[in-house]
Amino acid sequence: MDARSLRGLAHPLRMRILELLTLDGPDTATGLAHRLGENTGTVSWHLRQLADHAFIEEEIGRGTKRERWWRAVAASRQLNTTDFRDDPDARGPLSVYVHELVQQHFHQVAGYLAEDWGPQWRDAGTIAQWHDLTMTPDQLAAMNRELEQVVNRHRTAAGQSGPAAGAPAAPDAAAARPVIVQLQSFPRKPRPDRAAPSDTTAERTGS
């Protein structure tokens, strides 16, 4: 994602619109406004901004001139914060984008925990944290690459070729549900008055 795209996306409502279109599929300004509790005109304006920056596109052959359907563009987007470190004009949008992204991740987890799922799905889901690792930057980056490869391998096994692929084509596809995988890994500055932990601990919550 370049600086222009970042500025075009870094708005709380715009990011929420893109999230809904990405997770739930195409919708209209009216439908999105109803779900978001916003004015249709306001949502329409933000949809046009997202379209101008190629985050979404109109679904041709569906809807009318008065009621257009929009869908997220099938693309994998990556943002490297170091790319904008020396760009003062990008600092504000970058801060908004990262803050809203973290909020989205939090609300997705909180929503899952508040929903009523059967025991099979509760046992399959997890919220885990390992806090006993000590790594170099290269080691952390390598671990993240391996974890991404694992997700991609399971995506392929489920018959999905990319982030916007269709429903899984596995034999048990009828039992499949959309799944969100969140990966959060980052360094932590230790307290200067504390020694490094000597025990090996992990926290895992089966939800």
Salt bridges, closest charged atoms under 4 A:
GLU19 OE1 - ARG16 NH1 2.52
ASP24 OD2 - ARG35 NH2 2.46
ASP27 OD2 - ARG35 NH1 3.16
GLU57 OE2 - ARG71 NE 2.98
GLU58 OE1 - ARG68 NH2 2.97
GLU59 OE1 - ARG62 NH1 2.92
GLU59 OE2 - ARG71 NH1 3.54
GLU100 OE2 - HIS99 ND1 3.47
ASP193 OD2 - ARG191 NH2 2.91
GLU203 OE2 - HIS131 NE2 3.63
